Amino acid sequence: MAGNDSCFESETLEFSYRLTPLNQYTEENWSPFQAKPLLSLSAPERERYRLEVRAKDESGNIQPDPTVFDIDLSELIFQNQ
């Protein structure tokens, strides 16, 4: 995920995320901010999740409305390759 704001390039932004089951929404559990916009998650249970990502610029301003992705893993079929 890349981003920019009106004052800063994407290279100076840091990102934080949280992944919560849709039926257990919380205002807490954000990850620490990190410069790499990469995310790796272990295999969660097969259910519906909300992934939220927010950015912070070098002045410490945190994105007030995170980017939201609703993910449904309940119907996925996993295959070993």
C-alpha positions in Angstrom: 0.0 0.0 0.0 1.4 3.4 -1.0 0.2 6.8 0.0 0.9 10.4 0.2 -0.7 13.5 1.7 -0.6 17.1 0.7 2.8 17.7 2.4 4.7 14.4 2.5 5.7 11.8 -0.1 4.9 8.1 0.5 8.5 7.3 1.5 8.1 9.4 4.7 4.8 7.8 5.7 4.5 5.0 8.3 1.6 2.5 8.4 -0.3 0.7 11.1 -3.0 -1.9 10.8 -5.5 -4.0 12.7 -7.3 -7.2 11.7 -10.5 -8.0 13.7 -13.3 -10.4 13.1 -16.4 -8.4 12.0 -18.4 -9.6 15.0 -15.7 -8.5 17.5 -15.0 -5.0 16.4 -12.8 -2.9 18.7 -11.2 0.5 18.8 -7.9 -1.0 20.0 -5.3 -3.4 18.9 -3.5 -1.3 16.3 -0.1 -2.6 15.2 3.0 -0.3 15.8 3.7 2.1 12.9 6.3 0.8 10.5 7.9 2.3 7.4 7.4 -0.8 5.2 3.9 -0.9 3.6 3.9 -4.7 3.7 1.7 -6.9 5.7 2.0 -10.6 6.5 -0.6 -12.4 8.5 -0.8 -16.0 9.8 -3.7 -18.0 8.6 -6.7 -16.8 10.6 -9.9 -18.8 11.2 -12.4 -19.0 8.3 -14.7 -16.1 9.1 -15.3 -12.5 8.1 -12.6 -9.9 9.0 -12.1 -6.2 8.8 -8.6 -5.0 7.9 -8.0 -1.4 8.6 -4.8 0.5 7.6 -3.8 4.0 8.6 -0.9 6.3 7.8 1.2 8.6 9.9 3.3 11.4 8.5 6.7 12.6 9.8 5.0 15.3 11.9 3.1 12.6 13.7 -0.3 13.3 12.1 -2.3 10.1 12.0 -4.9 9.5 9.3 -8.3 10.1 11.0 -10.3 7.7 8.9 -8.4 4.5 8.1 -8.7 2.6 4.8 -11.0 -0.3 5.4 -11.1 -3.7 3.7 -13.8 -6.3 4.6 -12.5 -9.8 3.9 -14.6 -13.0 3.9 -12.5 -16.1 4.5 -15.5 -18.3 5.4 -15.9 -19.7 1.9 -12.3 -19.9 0.8 -10.9 -23.3 -0.2 -7.3 -23.8 0.7 -5.2 -26.1 -1.4 -1.7 -27.5 -0.7 0.6 -27.0 -3.7 
